[in-house]
């Protein structure tokens, strides 16, 4: 196949992780990307000065006035890229992830006919499949996947299996994470932009869900390799510090309702006890964490995304939590 000449603009969102950003940009600048938009969520660790000191003409530094989280960063970066550069594809990623050498060449050579978005095979720095970035199937779209999940399959039941990474056959999926996800201009026309009000968690899944509902195809191509340096995460996982509990539960409820439709309430009867058990078993300032979770549940059930991180911190301070 003759490689295409489509333009690709990488969108990278960062906040106070200069060491990771340096490493990631070294990899990105080595690839034949047409543009690289770095969305700086008002970092205070020298990121601004570092980016201003770089001299690659492909690099565009978009500094936001405050921290809008990953969701707000991706929305701002995508809107900026479309307005200023009008790329054919946007490559979305965090500040601790990068494409394998030569991946952009393979992307251009791949058959992308009918694809609105393309998910890549994301692995950790030691070569293991990165579980948090496995593409997924909507269990409410397929009876087979739904039954497999409901009968105890858990997360594995609706995500790609290890064997899907080793064959060379592209697989149509329902969603992929904003780590190594190629998003076409067609996808933006069909689904709009990610909802920046979510701040963090579920913005990628909701965007993909809207894209699929609008008729867009998302395809996983196992030959496109990405690295995600998960060693940059806290030992306690993604919910450290604990204020993230609010956004996690709020946004997942919004996602589950959008995905499940009329099956949302039966599904909630399964999900909620697991969340409550996790809260009880988590230890450490249980009343504060319970309050954060309850705020998230209340707003998530209402579909209310008005609270920003500043609003959340203001409410925490007001209640002396």
C-alpha positions in Angstrom: 0.0 0.0 0.0 1.3 3.5 -0.8 1.7 5.5 2.4 -0.8 8.3 2.8 0.2 12.0 3.2 -2.3 12.8 6.0 -1.2 15.3 8.5 -0.9 14.3 12.1 -0.8 16.6 15.1 0.1 15.2 18.5 -1.9 16.5 21.5 0.0 16.1 24.8 -1.4 17.2 28.1 0.9 17.9 31.1 0.8 19.2 34.6 3.8 19.4 36.9 5.7 16.4 35.6 8.7 18.0 33.9 10.9 14.9 34.1 8.3 12.8 32.3 7.6 15.5 29.8 11.3 15.8 28.9 11.5 12.1 28.1 8.3 12.0 26.2 9.1 15.0 24.0 12.5 13.5 23.1 10.6 10.5 21.6 7.9 12.6 19.9 10.3 15.0 18.3 12.1 12.0 16.8 9.0 11.0 14.9 7.8 12.6 11.6 4.8 14.4 13.3 3.6 17.5 11.5 2.7 19.4 14.7 3.0 18.8 18.5 0.7 20.8 20.7 1.7 20.6 24.4 -1.1 21.7 26.6 0.4 22.9 29.9 -2.2 22.9 32.7 -0.6 25.9 34.4 2.4 23.9 35.7 4.5 25.4 38.4 7.6 23.2 38.1 9.5 24.9 35.4 7.5 23.4 32.5 6.7 26.8 31.0 10.4 27.9 30.9 11.5 24.5 29.5 8.9 24.6 26.6 9.8 28.2 25.8 13.4 27.2 25.5 12.8 24.5 22.8 13.3 25.5 19.2 11.6 22.9 17.1 9.1 24.7 14.7 6.6 21.8 15.0 6.2 22.5 18.7 3.3 24.6 19.9 3.0 25.4 23.6 -0.5 26.1 24.8 -0.4 27.2 28.4 -3.8 27.3 30.2 -4.5 29.9 32.9 -5.4 27.1 35.5 -5.4 23.4 35.8 -8.3 22.0 33.8 -7.3 18.4 34.2 -6.7 15.8 31.5 -10.2 16.3 30.1 -10.0 20.0 29.9 -6.5 19.8 28.5 -7.5 17.5 25.7 -10.6 19.6 24.8 -8.5 22.8 24.7 -5.7 21.1 22.8 -8.0 19.5 20.1 -9.9 22.8 19.6 -6.6 24.7 19.3 -5.2 22.2 16.8 -8.3 22.1 14.6 -8.5 25.9 14.5 -4.9 26.6 13.9 -3.6 23.6 11.9 -6.6 21.7 10.6 -4.9 18.3 10.8 -6.3 15.1 9.2 -5.5 13.2 12.5 -4.8 14.1 16.1 -2.7 11.7 18.2 -3.8 12.0 21.9 -1.5 11.1 24.8 -0.4 11.9 28.3 3.0 13.3 29.3 4.4 9.9 30.2 3.7 8.0 26.9 5.3 7.9 23.5 5.1 6.0 20.2 7.6 3.3 19.4 10.3 4.3 16.9 8.8 4.1 13.4 5.2 3.9 14.5 4.2 7.0 12.5 5.6 5.4 9.4 3.5 2.3 10.0 0.5 4.5 10.8 0.7 6.2 7.4 1.1 2.8 5.7 -1.9 1.2 7.4 -5.3 0.8 5.8 -7.4 3.3 7.6 -10.4 3.1 5.2 -13.6 3.9 7.1 -11.8 4.5 10.4 -12.8 7.5 12.5 -10.4 6.6 15.3 -7.5 4.2 15.7 -6.4 2.6 19.0 -2.8 1.5 19.4 -1.2 -1.4 21.4 0.0 0.3 24.6 2.6 -1.5 26.7 4.5 -0.5 29.9 8.1 0.4 29.8 9.1 -3.2 30.6 7.0 -4.5 27.6 3.9 -5.7 29.5 0.5 -4.9 28.2 -0.8 -1.8 29.9 -4.1 -2.9 31.4 -5.4 0.7 31.9 -5.1 1.3 28.2 -6.7 -1.8 26.8 -9.3 -1.0 24.2 -12.8 -2.2 25.2 -16.1 -3.4 24.0 -19.3 -1.8 25.3 -21.0 -4.8 27.2 -24.4 -3.2 26.6 -24.0 -3.4 22.8 -23.3 -7.1 22.7 -25.3 -9.8 24.5 -22.3 -12.2 24.4 -20.0 -9.6 26.1 -22.7 -8.6 28.5 -23.3 -12.2 29.7 -19.6 -12.8 30.0 -19.2 -9.7 32.2 -22.3 -10.4 34.3 -21.3 -14.0 34.9 -18.1 -12.9 36.7 -15.8 -12.1 33.9 -15.1 -8.7 35.4 -13.0 -6.1 33.5 -11.4 -8.8 31.4 -14.7 -9.7 29.9 -15.1 -6.4 28.0 -11.5 -5.5 27.2 -9.1 -6.9 24.6 -7.3 -10.1 25.5 -3.6 -10.6 25.4 -3.9 -12.7 22.2 -5.4 -9.7 20.4 -2.0 -7.9 20.8 0.0 -10.7 19.2 -2.0 -11.3 16.0 -1.8 -8.8 13.1 -5.6 -8.5 12.5 -7.2 -5.1 13.2 -10.2 -5.4 15.5 -13.2 -3.1 15.6 -13.7 -1.9 19.2 -16.0 0.5 21.1 -13.4 2.5 22.9 -9.8 3.3 23.6 -7.9 5.5 26.1 -6.4 8.9 25.4 -3.0 7.3 25.3 -1.9 6.6 21.8 -5.4 7.2 20.3 -5.5 8.6 16.7 -8.6 10.8 16.3 -9.6 11.8 12.7 -11.4 15.0 11.7 -14.3 12.8 10.8 -14.5 11.8 14.5 -14.7 15.5 15.6 -17.4 16.1 13.0 -19.4 13.2 14.3 -18.8 13.4 18.1 -17.5 16.9 18.8 -14.8 17.3 21.4 -14.1 15.6 24.8 -16.1 17.2 27.6 -13.5 19.3 29.5 -15.9 19.7 32.5 -15.2 16.1 33.5 -11.7 17.2 34.6 -10.3 13.6 34.7 -11.6 10.1 34.3 -14.0 8.7 31.7 -13.5 11.6 29.2 -11.9 9.2 26.7 -14.6 6.5 27.2 -17.5 9.0 26.8 -15.9 10.5 23.7 -15.6 7.1 22.1 -19.1 6.2 23.2 -20.5 9.3 21.5 -18.4 8.6 18.4 -19.7 5.0 18.1 -23.3 6.1 18.6 -22.8 8.6 15.8 -21.7 5.8 13.5 -17.9 6.3 13.7 -15.7 3.2 13.6 -12.9 2.7 16.1 -10.3 0.1 15.1 -7.5 -1.4 17.1 -4.3 -2.0 15.0 -1.9 -4.2 17.0 1.1 -3.3 14.8 1.0 0.3 16.1 3.0 0.2 19.4 3.0 2.8 22.2 4.8 2.9 25.5 3.2 4.2 28.8 5.6 4.7 31.6 3.2 3.7 34.4 6.1 3.9 37.0 5.2 7.6 37.3 2.0 6.7 39.1 1.6 6.7 42.9 1.8 3.3 44.7 -1.8 3.8 45.8 -3.0 4.0 42.2 -5.0 6.6 40.4 -7.1 7.7 43.4 -4.3 9.4 45.2 -4.8 12.2 46.4 -8.2 11.2 47.7 -10.1 14.2 46.1 -9.9 12.2 42.9 -12.6 10.0 44.4 -15.2 12.7 43.6 -14.4 12.8 39.9 -13.9 9.1 39.6 -17.4 8.2 40.9 -19.2 11.2 39.3 -17.8 10.6 35.9 -18.2 6.8 35.9 -21.9 7.1 36.8 -22.3 9.5 33.8 -20.5 7.0 31.6 -22.4 4.0 32.8 -25.7 5.7 32.3 -24.8 6.8 28.8 -23.6 3.3 27.9 -26.3 1.2 29.6 -29.4 3.2 28.9 -32.4 1.4 30.4 -30.1 -1.1 32.0 -28.4 1.5 34.1 -30.3 1.0 37.4 -29.9 -2.8 37.4 -26.2 -2.4 36.6 -25.9 0.1 39.5 -27.2 -2.5 41.9 -24.1 -4.6 41.0 -21.6 -1.7 40.9 -22.5 0.3 44.0 -21.8 -2.5 46.5 -18.4 -3.0 45.0 -17.6 0.7 45.4 -18.9 0.7 49.0 -16.7 -2.3 49.9 -13.7 -0.6 48.3 -14.4 2.5 50.4 -14.7 0.5 53.6 -11.6 -1.5 52.9 -9.5 1.4 51.8 -8.6 2.6 55.3 -7.5 6.1 56.2 -9.9 9.0 57.0 -13.0 7.0 55.9 -15.5 9.9 56.7 -13.7 12.3 54.4 -13.5 9.7 51.6 -17.1 8.8 52.1 -18.1 12.4 51.7 -16.1 12.7 48.5 -17.7 9.6 47.1 -21.2 10.6 48.1 -20.8 14.0 46.4 -19.6 12.2 43.3 -22.6 9.8 43.4 -25.1 12.6 43.9 -23.7 14.7 41.0 -23.1 11.7 38.8 -26.8 10.6 39.1 -27.9 14.1 38.2 -25.4 14.3 35.3 -24.1 17.5 37.0 -20.5 18.4 35.9 -20.5 22.0 37.2 -18.0 21.4 40.0 -14.4 22.1 39.0 -11.4 21.2 41.1 -11.5 24.7 42.6 -15.1 24.2 43.5 -14.4 20.8 45.1 -11.5 22.2 47.2 -13.6 25.1 48.3 -16.3 22.7 49.5 -13.8 20.6 51.3 -12.4 23.6 53.1 -15.9 24.9 54.0 -16.7 21.6 55.7 -13.3 21.3 57.3 -12.8 17.8 55.8 
